[in-house]
Structures are given as structure tokens and as C-alpha cells.
Amino acid sequence: MKTMTAKDLKNHTGEVMRRVSRGEEVLVTLRGRPAAVILPFAAARGRAEGEARSFEEAWGDIEASLRRTGPAFKTWREAIGWSRKRASLR
């Protein structure tokens, strides 16, 4: 699955549509985080009608996403601090 930023999608929409029409899926990121996936119509239609993907395919997508995105925090202490700060705002 190709990954591109929202800005690249805006600037290269024609290229993306050609890739998708050939069967490729494109992951669009916004500020470094996954925001959307553009799928060929046939693939999207099957998923919308309740066609479940295999475990291996779904897990492969999860692992690919984890490889593309870095950790949000450098240390576990940083993550705990962020979590506590967020909880105090509620």
C-alpha cells in the first residue's frame, strides 16, 4: 500500500486515481498520522457489504502501519505524563 500526505494527494490526484484504478490502495496521512485509505471500488464494495478480510491480511496492514509511523512518545514516562494531563482536562 502506497503512503502519501494529504498535500501530495492534492497535488497528484490524477496519479493517485490511476494507481487506484489499477487496483492499488493508497494510505493518506494528515500531520504524520493515517487519515484515510483510498481503495479501488471493487475492494471497497466488498468490504461495505460485510466481506471480512482474512486475519493475515488485516494483521499485515496493522504491522505495516506501525512500521510507517514512529512512536508517539520517546519514553513511557512521557506517555504517562501526557495521559495524566489529558485525564485532568476532563
N, CA, C and O atoms as CSV, one atom per row, in Angstrom:
chain,resi,resn,atom,element,x,y,z
A,1,MET,N,N,0.859,-1.176,0.000
A,1,MET,CA,C,0.000,0.000,0.000
A,1,MET,C,C,0.901,1.234,0.000
A,1,MET,O,O,1.785,1.360,0.848
A,2,LYS,N,N,0.683,2.122,-0.927
A,2,LYS,CA,C,1.460,3.367,-1.017
A,2,LYS,C,C,0.960,4.341,0.045
A,2,LYS,O,O,-0.239,4.412,0.312
A,3,THR,N,N,1.865,5.080,0.642
A,3,THR,CA,C,1.520,6.102,1.624
A,3,THR,C,C,1.870,7.468,1.053
A,3,THR,O,O,2.926,7.646,0.446
A,4,MET,N,N,0.975,8.429,1.251
A,4,MET,CA,C,1.247,9.798,0.806
A,4,MET,C,C,0.559,10.784,1.740
A,4,MET,O,O,-0.405,10.443,2.425
A,5,THR,N,N,1.063,11.995,1.756
A,5,THR,CA,C,0.471,13.034,2.594
A,5,THR,C,C,-0.758,13.616,1.905
A,5,THR,O,O,-0.947,13.454,0.699
A,6,ALA,N,N,-1.585,14.291,2.685
A,6,ALA,CA,C,-2.769,14.945,2.122
A,6,ALA,C,C,-2.352,15.995,1.094
A,6,ALA,O,O,-3.031,16.176,0.083
A,7,LYS,N,N,-1.255,16.678,1.341
A,7,LYS,CA,C,-0.766,17.684,0.393
A,7,LYS,C,C,-0.359,17.028,-0.925
A,7,LYS,O,O,-0.671,17.540,-2.000
A,8,ASP,N,N,0.342,15.887,-0.839
A,8,ASP,CA,C,0.721,15.169,-2.063
A,8,ASP,C,C,-0.512,14.690,-2.820
A,8,ASP,O,O,-0.539,14.719,-4.050
A,9,LEU,N,N,-1.526,14.251,-2.090
A,9,LEU,CA,C,-2.770,13.830,-2.732
A,9,LEU,C,C,-3.383,14.997,-3.500
A,9,LEU,O,O,-3.830,14.838,-4.636
A,10,LYS,N,N,-3.398,16.159,-2.874
A,10,LYS,CA,C,-3.952,17.351,-3.527
A,10,LYS,C,C,-3.188,17.670,-4.813
A,10,LYS,O,O,-3.787,18.005,-5.834
A,11,ASN,N,N,-1.863,17.562,-4.749
A,11,ASN,CA,C,-1.030,17.929,-5.893
A,11,ASN,C,C,-0.932,16.854,-6.975
A,11,ASN,O,O,-0.561,17.152,-8.110
A,12,HIS,N,N,-1.263,15.604,-6.631
A,12,HIS,CA,C,-1.096,14.493,-7.575
A,12,HIS,C,C,-2.346,13.621,-7.650
A,12,HIS,O,O,-2.244,12.397,-7.737
A,13,THR,N,N,-3.505,14.234,-7.618
A,13,THR,CA,C,-4.762,13.486,-7.616
A,13,THR,C,C,-4.881,12.568,-8.827
A,13,THR,O,O,-5.306,11.421,-8.687
A,14,GLY,N,N,-4.521,13.040,-9.991
A,14,GLY,CA,C,-4.620,12.225,-11.204
A,14,GLY,C,C,-3.795,10.955,-11.115
A,14,GLY,O,O,-4.262,9.875,-11.476
A,15,GLU,N,N,-2.559,11.087,-10.631
A,15,GLU,CA,C,-1.681,9.925,-10.475
A,15,GLU,C,C,-2.281,8.930,-9.479
A,15,GLU,O,O,-2.261,7.722,-9.712
A,16,VAL,N,N,-2.809,9.443,-8.377
A,16,VAL,CA,C,-3.414,8.574,-7.365
A,16,VAL,C,C,-4.605,7.822,-7.955
A,16,VAL,O,O,-4.753,6.622,-7.728
A,17,MET,N,N,-5.437,8.508,-8.697
A,17,MET,CA,C,-6.611,7.859,-9.289
A,17,MET,C,C,-6.193,6.771,-10.282
A,17,MET,O,O,-6.846,5.730,-10.365
A,18,ARG,N,N,-5.121,6.996,-11.031
A,18,ARG,CA,C,-4.630,5.963,-11.953
A,18,ARG,C,C,-4.136,4.746,-11.179
A,18,ARG,O,O,-4.417,3.611,-11.563
A,19,ARG,N,N,-3.405,4.975,-10.099
A,19,ARG,CA,C,-2.916,3.858,-9.274
A,19,ARG,C,C,-4.082,3.053,-8.702
A,19,ARG,O,O,-4.085,1.823,-8.747
A,20,VAL,N,N,-5.064,3.764,-8.167
A,20,VAL,CA,C,-6.223,3.099,-7.559
A,20,VAL,C,C,-7.007,2.333,-8.619
A,20,VAL,O,O,-7.473,1.224,-8.359
A,21,SER,N,N,-7.158,2.904,-9.799
A,21,SER,CA,C,-7.899,2.211,-10.856
A,21,SER,C,C,-7.177,0.944,-11.309
A,21,SER,O,O,-7.801,0.037,-11.858
A,22,ARG,N,N,-5.854,0.878,-11.080
A,22,ARG,CA,C,-5.088,-0.338,-11.393
A,22,ARG,C,C,-5.131,-1.344,-10.247
A,22,ARG,O,O,-4.522,-2.410,-10.340
A,23,GLY,N,N,-5.842,-1.020,-9.166
A,23,GLY,CA,C,-6.001,-1.966,-8.065
A,23,GLY,C,C,-5.177,-1.672,-6.832
A,23,GLY,O,O,-5.235,-2.433,-5.866
A,24,GLU,N,N,-4.416,-0.601,-6.830
A,24,GLU,CA,C,-3.570,-0.269,-5.687
A,24,GLU,C,C,-4.381,0.472,-4.620
A,24,GLU,O,O,-5.332,1.184,-4.942
A,25,GLU,N,N,-4.007,0.302,-3.367
A,25,GLU,CA,C,-4.611,1.051,-2.269
A,25,GLU,C,C,-3.626,2.135,-1.839
A,25,GLU,O,O,-2.413,1.929,-1.877
A,26,VAL,N,N,-4.150,3.291,-1.429
A,26,VAL,CA,C,-3.300,4.418,-1.040
A,26,VAL,C,C,-3.713,4.889,0.351
A,26,VAL,O,O,-4.883,5.189,0.592
A,27,LEU,N,N,-2.747,4.952,1.262
A,27,LEU,CA,C,-2.969,5.468,2.608
A,27,LEU,C,C,-2.615,6.947,2.602
A,27,LEU,O,O,-1.523,7.325,2.177
A,28,VAL,N,N,-3.528,7.780,3.067
A,28,VAL,CA,C,-3.304,9.227,3.117
A,28,VAL,C,C,-3.066,9.622,4.570
A,28,VAL,O,O,-3.850,9.279,5.455
A,29,THR,N,N,-1.972,10.348,4.805
A,29,THR,CA,C,-1.674,10.800,6.162
A,29,THR,C,C,-1.924,12.299,6.277
A,29,THR,O,O,-1.785,13.052,5.313
A,30,LEU,N,N,-2.292,12.701,7.471
A,30,LEU,CA,C,-2.503,14.107,7.780
A,30,LEU,C,C,-1.707,14.404,9.037
A,30,LEU,O,O,-1.967,13.833,10.097
A,31,ARG,N,N,-0.739,15.295,8.917
A,31,ARG,CA,C,0.166,15.622,10.028
A,31,ARG,C,C,0.872,14.374,10.571
A,31,ARG,O,O,1.073,14.228,11.776
A,32,GLY,N,N,1.238,13.486,9.653
A,32,GLY,CA,C,2.002,12.298,10.026
A,32,GLY,C,C,1.198,11.131,10.544
A,32,GLY,O,O,1.768,10.094,10.883
A,33,ARG,N,N,-0.104,11.270,10.613
A,33,ARG,CA,C,-0.947,10.178,11.122
A,33,ARG,C,C,-1.893,9.693,10.026
A,33,ARG,O,O,-2.377,10.492,9.225
A,34,PRO,N,N,-2.156,8.389,9.989
A,34,PRO,CA,C,-3.084,7.868,8.987
A,34,PRO,C,C,-4.440,8.556,9.092
A,34,PRO,O,O,-5.001,8.663,10.182
A,35,ALA,N,N,-4.968,9.022,7.962
A,35,ALA,CA,C,-6.249,9.727,7.953
A,35,ALA,C,C,-7.283,9.019,7.091
A,35,ALA,O,O,-8.469,9.028,7.421
A,36,ALA,N,N,-6.853,8.403,5.990
A,36,ALA,CA,C,-7.804,7.774,5.074
A,36,ALA,C,C,-7.088,6.753,4.208
A,36,ALA,O,O,-5.869,6.790,4.039
A,37,VAL,N,N,-7.881,5.843,3.666
A,37,VAL,CA,C,-7.379,4.886,2.685
A,37,VAL,C,C,-8.250,5.021,1.447
A,37,VAL,O,O,-9.477,5.007,1.539
A,38,ILE,N,N,-7.618,5.151,0.298
A,38,ILE,CA,C,-8.349,5.207,-0.965
A,38,ILE,C,C,-8.226,3.828,-1.599
A,38,ILE,O,O,-7.124,3.342,-1.855
A,39,LEU,N,N,-9.384,3.203,-1.849
A,39,LEU,CA,C,-9.436,1.831,-2.354
A,39,LEU,C,C,-10.053,1.780,-3.736
A,39,LEU,O,O,-10.826,2.664,-4.107
A,40,PRO,N,N,-9.716,0.744,-4.506
A,40,PRO,CA,C,-10.460,0.516,-5.740
A,40,PRO,C,C,-11.924,0.239,-5.392
A,40,PRO,O,O,-12.214,-0.305,-4.327
A,41,PHE,N,N,-12.830,0.606,-6.269
A,41,PHE,CA,C,-14.254,0.467,-6.000
A,41,PHE,C,C,-14.628,-0.967,-5.642
A,41,PHE,O,O,-15.389,-1.186,-4.699
A,42,ALA,N,N,-14.111,-1.937,-6.372
A,42,ALA,CA,C,-14.467,-3.339,-6.117
A,42,ALA,C,C,-14.073,-3.761,-4.705
A,42,ALA,O,O,-14.824,-4.479,-4.045
A,43,ALA,N,N,-12.913,-3.329,-4.238
A,43,ALA,CA,C,-12.465,-3.682,-2.889
A,43,ALA,C,C,-13.334,-3.009,-1.837
A,43,ALA,O,O,-13.715,-3.634,-0.847
A,44,ALA,N,N,-13.645,-1.738,-2.051
A,44,ALA,CA,C,-14.479,-1.009,-1.090
A,44,ALA,C,C,-15.883,-1.584,-1.056
A,44,ALA,O,O,-16.488,-1.689,0.011
A,45,ARG,N,N,-16.399,-1.953,-2.202
A,45,ARG,CA,C,-17.754,-2.507,-2.275
A,45,ARG,C,C,-17.840,-3.812,-1.493
A,45,ARG,O,O,-18.794,-4.022,-0.744
A,46,GLY,N,N,-16.861,-4.684,-1.656
A,46,GLY,CA,C,-16.859,-5.950,-0.929
A,46,GLY,C,C,-16.796,-5.742,0.574
A,46,GLY,O,O,-17.467,-6.444,1.330
A,47,ARG,N,N,-16.000,-4.788,1.006
A,47,ARG,CA,C,-15.879,-4.518,2.443
A,47,ARG,C,C,-17.156,-3.905,2.991
A,47,ARG,O,O,-17.568,-4.218,4.108
A,48,ALA,N,N,-17.785,-3.033,2.214
A,48,ALA,CA,C,-19.018,-2.391,2.673
A,48,ALA,C,C,-20.148,-3.401,2.799
A,48,ALA,O,O,-21.055,-3.224,3.613
A,49,GLU,N,N,-20.098,-4.450,2.002
A,49,GLU,CA,C,-21.148,-5.461,2.049
A,49,GLU,C,C,-20.859,-6.526,3.100
A,49,GLU,O,O,-21.532,-7.556,3.129
A,50,GLY,N,N,-19.894,-6.304,3.943
A,50,GLY,CA,C,-19.631,-7.210,5.050
A,50,GLY,C,C,-18.623,-8.301,4.757
A,50,GLY,O,O,-18.510,-9.247,5.537
A,51,GLU,N,N,-17.897,-8.208,3.678
A,51,GLU,CA,C,-16.888,-9.202,3.356
A,51,GLU,C,C,-15.702,-9.011,4.294
A,51,GLU,O,O,-15.020,-7.988,4.228
A,52,ALA,N,N,-15.456,-9.961,5.145
A,52,ALA,CA,C,-14.371,-9.841,6.118
A,52,ALA,C,C,-13.037,-10.201,5.474
A,52,ALA,O,O,-12.951,-11.123,4.663
A,53,ARG,N,N,-12.008,-9.462,5.848
A,53,ARG,CA,C,-10.664,-9.787,5.383
A,53,ARG,C,C,-10.112,-10.917,6.233
A,53,ARG,O,O,-10.573,-11.152,7.350
A,54,SER,N,N,-9.141,-11.600,5.703
A,54,SER,CA,C,-8.500,-12.658,6.475
A,54,SER,C,C,-7.692,-12.026,7.608
A,54,SER,O,O,-7.292,-10.864,7.535
A,55,PHE,N,N,-7.465,-12.807,8.638
A,55,PHE,CA,C,-6.673,-12.344,9.770
A,55,PHE,C,C,-5.287,-11.911,9.300
A,55,PHE,O,O,-4.780,-10.872,9.723
A,56,GLU,N,N,-4.678,-12.705,8.427
A,56,GLU,CA,C,-3.330,-12.410,7.957
A,56,GLU,C,C,-3.279,-11.073,7.217
A,56,GLU,O,O,-2.347,-10.290,7.403
A,57,GLU,N,N,-4.282,-10.816,6.379
A,57,GLU,CA,C,-4.313,-9.556,5.638
A,57,GLU,C,C,-4.483,-8.372,6.591
A,57,GLU,O,O,-3.782,-7.367,6.471
A,58,ALA,N,N,-5.411,-8.496,7.530
A,58,ALA,CA,C,-5.655,-7.411,8.485
A,58,ALA,C,C,-4.420,-7.175,9.357
A,58,ALA,O,O,-4.026,-6.030,9.573
A,59,TRP,N,N,-3.813,-8.244,9.853
A,59,TRP,CA,C,-2.635,-8.106,10.702
A,59,TRP,C,C,-1.470,-7.510,9.913
A,59,TRP,O,O,-0.703,-6.712,10.452
A,60,GLY,N,N,-1.335,-7.887,8.655
A,60,GLY,CA,C,-0.295,-7.313,7.802
A,60,GLY,C,C,-0.455,-5.809,7.670
A,60,GLY,O,O,0.529,-5.070,7.704
A,61,ASP,N,N,-1.707,-5.348,7.517
A,61,ASP,CA,C,-1.963,-3.904,7.435
A,61,ASP,C,C,-1.600,-3.201,8.737
A,61,ASP,O,O,-1.042,-2.104,8.722
A,62,ILE,N,N,-1.918,-3.834,9.862
A,62,ILE,CA,C,-1.588,-3.250,11.168
A,62,ILE,C,C,-0.068,-3.118,11.310
A,62,ILE,O,O,0.437,-2.065,11.700
A,63,GLU,N,N,0.649,-4.189,10.991
A,63,GLU,CA,C,2.111,-4.148,11.104
A,63,GLU,C,C,2.718,-3.110,10.163
A,63,GLU,O,O,3.666,-2.417,10.532
A,64,ALA,N,N,2.180,-3.000,8.960
A,64,ALA,CA,C,2.687,-2.006,8.005
A,64,ALA,C,C,2.467,-0.592,8.533
A,64,ALA,O,O,3.343,0.263,8.402
A,65,SER,N,N,1.303,-0.343,9.128
A,65,SER,CA,C,1.019,0.976,9.701
A,65,SER,C,C,1.974,1.287,10.847
A,65,SER,O,O,2.460,2.411,10.969
A,66,LEU,N,N,2.240,0.292,11.682
A,66,LEU,CA,C,3.156,0.501,12.801
A,66,LEU,C,C,4.572,0.796,12.310
A,66,LEU,O,O,5.274,1.609,12.911
A,67,ARG,N,N,4.999,0.149,11.231
A,67,ARG,CA,C,6.338,0.413,10.687
A,67,ARG,C,C,6.431,1.820,10.097
A,67,ARG,O,O,7.474,2.468,10.195
A,68,ARG,N,N,5.343,2.293,9.484
A,68,ARG,CA,C,5.352,3.619,8.847
A,68,ARG,C,C,5.320,4.745,9.869
A,68,ARG,O,O,5.898,5.808,9.639
A,69,THR,N,N,4.657,4.525,10.983
A,69,THR,CA,C,4.517,5.585,11.976
A,69,THR,C,C,5.472,5.309,13.127
A,69,THR,O,O,5.582,4.176,13.596
A,70,GLY,N,N,6.140,6.322,13.567
A,70,GLY,CA,C,7.052,6.168,14.688
A,70,GLY,C,C,6.287,6.238,16.000
A,70,GLY,O,O,5.095,6.545,16.016
A,71,PRO,N,N,6.966,5.956,17.087
A,71,PRO,CA,C,6.298,6.049,18.382
A,71,PRO,C,C,5.898,7.495,18.680
A,71,PRO,O,O,6.613,8.433,18.327
A,72,ALA,N,N,4.764,7.657,19.324
A,72,ALA,CA,C,4.273,8.995,19.647
A,72,ALA,C,C,5.080,9.621,20.784
A,72,ALA,O,O,5.165,10.845,20.891
A,73,PHE,N,N,5.666,8.782,21.625
A,73,PHE,CA,C,6.422,9.274,22.775
A,73,PHE,C,C,7.789,8.608,22.805
A,73,PHE,O,O,7.938,7.461,22.383
A,74,LYS,N,N,8.786,9.330,23.305
A,74,LYS,CA,C,10.140,8.786,23.362
A,74,LYS,C,C,10.302,7.801,24.512
A,74,LYS,O,O,11.050,6.829,24.401
A,75,THR,N,N,9.602,8.051,25.618
A,75,THR,CA,C,9.707,7.171,26.783
A,75,THR,C,C,8.324,6.881,27.333
A,75,THR,O,O,7.359,7.574,27.010
A,76,TRP,N,N,8.232,5.850,28.170
A,76,TRP,CA,C,6.942,5.539,28.789
A,76,TRP,C,C,6.544,6.641,29.761
A,76,TRP,O,O,5.354,6.893,29.955
A,77,ARG,N,N,7.528,7.306,30.378
A,77,ARG,CA,C,7.204,8.395,31.313
A,77,ARG,C,C,6.526,9.555,30.582
A,77,ARG,O,O,5.593,10.169,31.100
A,78,GLU,N,N,7.000,9.840,29.393
A,78,GLU,CA,C,6.386,10.893,28.584
A,78,GLU,C,C,4.933,10.529,28.248
A,78,GLU,O,O,4.052,11.389,28.279
A,79,ALA,N,N,4.692,9.270,27.933
A,79,ALA,CA,C,3.330,8.815,27.618
A,79,ALA,C,C,2.422,8.915,28.842
A,79,ALA,O,O,1.275,9.348,28.729
A,80,ILE,N,N,2.923,8.519,30.001
A,80,ILE,CA,C,2.135,8.597,31.240
A,80,ILE,C,C,1.809,10.050,31.557
A,80,ILE,O,O,0.675,10.367,31.917
A,81,GLY,N,N,2.794,10.939,31.426
A,81,GLY,CA,C,2.557,12.363,31.683
A,81,GLY,C,C,1.488,12.929,30.772
A,81,GLY,O,O,0.619,13.678,31.218
A,82,TRP,N,N,1.548,12.577,29.499
A,82,TRP,CA,C,0.540,13.044,28.541
A,82,TRP,C,C,-0.839,12.512,28.921
A,82,TRP,O,O,-1.828,13.243,28.878
A,83,SER,N,N,-0.896,11.242,29.290
A,83,SER,CA,C,-2.166,10.619,29.647
A,83,SER,C,C,-2.772,11.269,30.890
A,83,SER,O,O,-3.973,11.533,30.931
A,84,ARG,N,N,-1.957,11.523,31.884
A,84,ARG,CA,C,-2.460,12.145,33.115
A,84,ARG,C,C,-2.921,13.576,32.868
A,84,ARG,O,O,-3.938,14.009,33.410
A,85,LYS,N,N,-2.179,14.301,32.057
A,85,LYS,CA,C,-2.565,15.675,31.733
A,85,LYS,C,C,-3.912,15.675,31.003
A,85,LYS,O,O,-4.775,16.507,31.280
A,86,ARG,N,N,-4.079,14.746,30.082
A,86,ARG,CA,C,-5.330,14.657,29.321
A,86,ARG,C,C,-6.495,14.278,30.240
A,86,ARG,O,O,-7.590,14.824,30.107
A,87,ALA,N,N,-6.266,13.353,31.167
A,87,ALA,CA,C,-7.321,12.926,32.082
A,87,ALA,C,C,-7.752,14.069,32.997
A,87,ALA,O,O,-8.925,14.161,33.361
A,88,SER,N,N,-6.818,14.937,33.371
A,88,SER,CA,C,-7.162,16.047,34.266
A,88,SER,C,C,-8.008,17.109,33.566
A,88,SER,O,O,-8.655,17.915,34.234
A,89,LEU,N,N,-8.012,17.121,32.244
A,89,LEU,CA,C,-8.799,18.101,31.493
A,89,LEU,C,C,-10.266,17.710,31.382
A,89,LEU,O,O,-11.098,18.537,31.008
A,90,ARG,N,N,-10.588,16.483,31.696
A,90,ARG,CA,C,-11.973,16.013,31.549
A,90,ARG,C,C,-12.840,16.427,32.678
A,90,ARG,O,O,-14.028,16.106,32.693
